[in-house]
């Protein structure tokens, strides 16, 4: 069996479709690295080492980025491409065919010449496309012949660029703290790479210069924007990049996205009763409303202590705009409550046996860099699919075949969809032809 016949066989297409659908279903049901920012899912870490290696080798923790899934998509695309080429040849023959000279029984006779008939059908939108041996073919909405082909071309484009997207996938997620220079490296980012990523390196560093959240009157987030400064190499000049949740930007080969996660970070300095000091960074999300606090907790590297904190956007709870709201901290050891303290920037207090100082507070937010290729092609493919669907169902091609015989013409109406719906159109043309002939008499 020829490869082209095998790939377009119904059984092959169904098998590929089932395999791809099953893979996507499993990927949507089991946690994947793509949904965890590149981290290994917990279910993989619980497996024995041998099974962990097999899982990673087969790509079961990142199915859509695995080699075998790419092979399935490639085979499906080749099958679709071969089918589309065959369809092109069939539609081309259909669109340019010459009807037989034999007069069908369903034809209607009109006593007129071609010179009278052609202008009337032309006024109704029919254009003569082929004629031979006194047989004339008039077609309306000829593009409708190609609707199904355009739909298949769109599918070919979508599947191809989806494959490109899977192969070149490269997403980088990182957290920024206001006013700090963040060196981008494998240790400071969560990175997800496909089989053939195009971007080999990351920008050198980035600074979050400003973060500005805006809110509706009901305290819901209306807009979140950031002012960033990227440097592509050591010693390079910083380049400003402005982004918002609904407004991406570009830096080099990457698209820069603003994540909708943000809040305040508090730098805390702890001093134990023995004089030992250490520094902790406490990330808290932004409060959900003016009268509700943002909560968070963080384990401390001191005798299993757990630190819990909260703060309001506005100290008077009148607005969502940040307004010198203090940070309240609680310290626990297991279930035992050890103490509570409220701090403002620069202040110091006692929390259990620990002396705590709030050194500074700044904004934090998450930023996504996407160097994946193929997104534009996927959208272009969907545009072709939509064009094909509209052409197929809104521009239905109709034909009028006119055969000259015995001093008159035998006309036949052909509509490949909804023939009875367009029958009135044909009857109206025949009536106009007969009226014109009657007026000439």
N, C-alpha and C positions, 0 to 999 in steps of 0.2 A: 504494500500500500504506500502510495506517495505521501511524503510528510505533510503536504498541503491538504490532502484529503483527510489524513488522520487528525490534523489539528482542527479542521472545521467539521469533523463528524459530530453528530448530536451527542453521542455518548461522551466524547472527549470534552466538549464544551460544558456539558452538565457536570462532569467530574471536576473540572477546573473550578467551576462556579461554586460547587459544594465545598471543595477544599478551601477556597479563599474565604467563603462565608463562615465556615467552621473556625478558621484561624482568627478571623476578626471577632467572632463571638467569644472565643476563648480569651483573646486579648482584652476584650471589654469586661470580662468576668473576673479575670485574675489580675491582681496588681502588677503593673509593669514599670520598668525603669523610666519609661517616657512620661509617666504620670507622677513620678517621685523625684523629678529633677535630676535623673541619672543615678540615683541611689539604688542599691540592691534591695529588692523587696524583702520584707520580713519573712515571708513564707520560704524564700530561697535560703536565707540564713539559718533556718531551722532544719534544713535537710542535712543528711550526712555529707561529708566532704566529697565523696565519690559522686553522689547525686547532684551536688552543687556544681561540680565540674561539668557533668553531662547536661544539666539545665542551661548553663552558660554557653556550652558548646553548641547546643541546638537552638539557642536564642529564645528559650521559652519565657524568659523574663523580659524580652523585648522582641515580640513576635514580628511586628511590622518593620523592624529594622534588621531582621535576620536574612541570611543568604537564601534559604529555602523559600521564604515568602517572596523575595524578589524574583526568584526563578518562576514561581507560580504566576506572578503578575506578568512576567515577560512572556510566558507561553500563552496566557490569556490574551495579551496584546497582539501577539503574532497571529493567533487564530482570528481575532477581530479584524486585523488588518487585511488578511487574505480574504475574509468574507466581504469586507468593504470594497476591495478591488473587484471582486466578482460582481458585486452589486452595481458598481459603477459601469462595468461593461454591459450589464443587462439593461440598466436604465438608459444608457447612451443609445443602445439599439432600439429601445422602446420609443425614446423621444424623437428619433430620426427615421422611424420606420415608414415605409411606403405601403399603404393599405392595398389589398388585392382589388383587381378590377371587377370581380364578380359582385353583383348587386345583392345584398342581403334582403331577406324577406321583410325585415322590420324597417326598411327604408321608406321614406316619404317622397312622392314625386311632386316637383314644382315645375310649372311650365315657364321657365325663364332661362336666360343665358348666364354664363359666369360673370359677365360685365354688370349684370343687374344684381346678382346674388352676392358677389364679393363685397361691395360697399355696405350692404345691410348687415352682414355678419361682422364686418370690420367695425361698424358703429356699436355693436354689442360686445366688443372687446376681443374678438377672434382674429388671429393673424395667420395667414397662409404660411406654412412651414415647408411643405413638400408637395410636389405634384408630379404625376407621371401617367401617360396614356389616358388622358381625360379623367384622371382621379386627382382630386384636390383635397388636401388636408388642412383644416383650419383649427388652431388650438388657442384656448384661452387659459391664462395662468400656467404657462409652460414651466415656470420655475417649480410648480407643484410636483412635477415628475421627480425633482431632485430633493424633495423634502426628506424622504427616508434616508437618502444617501448622506445629506448634511447631518442628520441625526447620528448616523453611524460614524461619520468623520469626527463629530464632536466626541463620541464615545472613545474613538481611537486616541484623540488628543488628550482627553481626560485621563485615560488609563496610562498613556505614555508619560505624561508629566506627573502623575501620581507616583509612577515608578521612579522618575527623576527625584521627586521629593523624598521618597523613602531612602534612596541611595545616598543622596547628598545631605541628609538631615544633619543639622548642626545648630543646637540651641544651647545658649549659655545663660544661666540664671545666677545673679549675685545680689547681695544686700549692701547698700551704701548707707553710710552715716554722714550727716551733714558736715561740710567743711573739711573732711578728711580725704587725703589722697589714698585711694585704694589700688594697690598693685594687683592686676588681674593675672592670676596663674592657676594652675590646676588645683592648688591648695586652697584658693580663695573663692572658687566658683563651683557651681554644679553644672557639669557639661554633659551633653548628650550628643553622640556622633553616630551617623549612619555608616554604611559600608564604604562609601566614596565621598567623604566630606571635602568640599572645595577649599575651605578656609583652613590653612594649616596653623596659623597663629592667632593670638588674641591681641586686642589693643594693649598698650603697655600699662596704662593706668587711667583712672577716672576720678573725678571729684563731683560730689553733689553740692552745688553751690547754693541752690535754693529749692525748697519744696513748698508748693502752695495748694492746699485743699480749699475748695469752695463748696458751700452747702446750700440746699434748698431751705425754704422756711420750715419744712417738716424735719429738718436736721439730717436728711439723707444726703449722701455725697453727690454733688452736682458735677464737679470737675476736680481732677487731680493732675497737676502739672509739675514738671521738674526742669531745672536748669542744670545741665551737665556740662562738664569739660573733659573731653577725651584727649589723650596723648597716644599717638600710634607707636612711638619708639622712645627710648631713653633720651632725654635731652630735647625732645621735639616740642614744638609749640602747641599749647592746648587749643583744641577746637570746640567751640560752643555747639551744643546740641540741645534743642528744646523739644520736649515731648510731653504728651498728656495721655490719659487713658484712651481717649478716642482719636489721638493724633500721633501716629508714629513718625519716626524720622530715620535718617541714615547716617552711618559713620563707616567710611570705607566700604567693605563688602557686606557689612551687617545692616539689618534693619533693627532699629532700637525701639523697644516697646516699654511703656510704663505699666507696671503691674498695679493692681488696685489695692495692694497691701501696703500699709504705711503706719506710722505711729511715732512715738517718742522713745529715745534711748537715754538711759540714765547711767552715768559712770559713777560707781560707788567705790569708796576707799574704806576698807575694813582694817581695824587694828584690834587684835585679840588682847586678852588680859595679860598674856605673856610678852606683849610688845611686838608680836609678829604681824606684819601687814601684807595685804594683798588687794588687788583691784579686780572688780567684777563689772561687767557691762550687762545691764538689765534692759531687755527690749520689751516694750509694752505696745499693744495696738492702740489706735486712737479710739476715744470713747464713741459709742454708737449714737448717743444723743446728749443734749446739754445737761440732763438731769440723771444720767447714768455714767458710772465710772468705767474705765478700762481696767481689766484685771489681768494679772499674769503671775507666774511663779517660776522659780529658778533654784536648783540645788546648789549649795555652796560647797566648796572644797574644804570644809572644816567640820569634822566630826558628824557627817551626815545631816547637816542643817539644811532646812528648806526655807527659802525666802519668798514671801508673797507680797505683792504690791498692787497699788491702785492709784489712779489720778483722774481728775475731771478736766474737761477742756477749759472751762472757765471757773475760776475759784468761786465766783458768785452764782454759777450755774444759770446764767442768763443768755449764753450764746455758745455756738460751736467753735468760735474763734478762740485760739489759744490765748490764755490770759493768766500768766503767773500762777498756775494751779500747783499746789505743793504735792509731793509724793508721799504717800503713806505706806509704810513697810511693816510687815509682821514676820516674826521669826518663829519657826517651829523645829522641834526635834522629834521626829515621828509624829505622834498625835499631841505631844506636849507643847503648849503655847508658852514661848519664852519672853515675848515682849513686843511692843508696838511703838513706832516713832513716826513723826511727820517732819519731812525735810523740804527746804527750799534750796535753790541753787547756791552752793557755797557754804551751807550750814552743816553743823555737826551735831550728833546726838548719840545716846547710848541705846543699843538694841540688845537686850540680854547681857551677855558678857562681852559683846563686841561694841567698839566705838565705830560709828559710821559717819562718813562725810559724803555729801552729794557734790562731787567735783564739778560736773557740768551736765547739761541736757541738750540734746539735738534731735533733729528729725531723722528718721530712717525710712527707707523704702526699698522695694525690690525692683530690679531692672532686668529685662530680658533682651539678649542679643540673638538674632536669628539670621544665620548665614545659609539657610536652606534654599535650594533652587527649585523652580517648577511651579510656584504658586500662581504666577501670572498665566502660565500655560493652562493650568487647571481651570481658571476662570474663563479663559478664552474658549476652552472646550465646552464649558457649560453654555456660553453664549451661542456656540454653533449648535448645540443640542436644542436650545430654545428656538433658534431660527429654523431648524429642521422641523420641529414640532409645529410651529406656526405655519410653515410652508405646507406641511402635510395636511393639516386640518382646516386651515383658513384660506389657502390658495389652491383649492382642489382643481386639478386640470380637467378641462372639458374639451371634447373634440367634436367637430362637425365634418364628416366625410361627405364630399359632394362628388358624384359620378355623372358625367355627361353621357346622355344616351337618348336616342330617338327625338332629338330637338329640344329636350328638356333636361332636368337634373333630378337624380335620386339622392336625397340627403339623409344622412344617418347621424344620430346623436350618440356620443359615447362619453359616459362619466364613470370613472372607476370607483367613486364613492358617492353615496347618496344620489343615485341616478334619478329616482323619482322626484327628489327635491328640486332638481334642476330641469325637469321635464317641461315645466311651464315656460322657462326661458327659451327652450327650443321651439315650443309651439308658438310663442310670440314672434320669433324670427320667421317661421313659416308663414304666419298670418301677414306679416309685413311684406314678405315677398309676394304673396298672392294679391294683396291690396295694391302694390306697386304695378303688378302686371295688369290688374283690372283698370287702374287709372290710365295706363298707356293705351288701352283699347278705347 
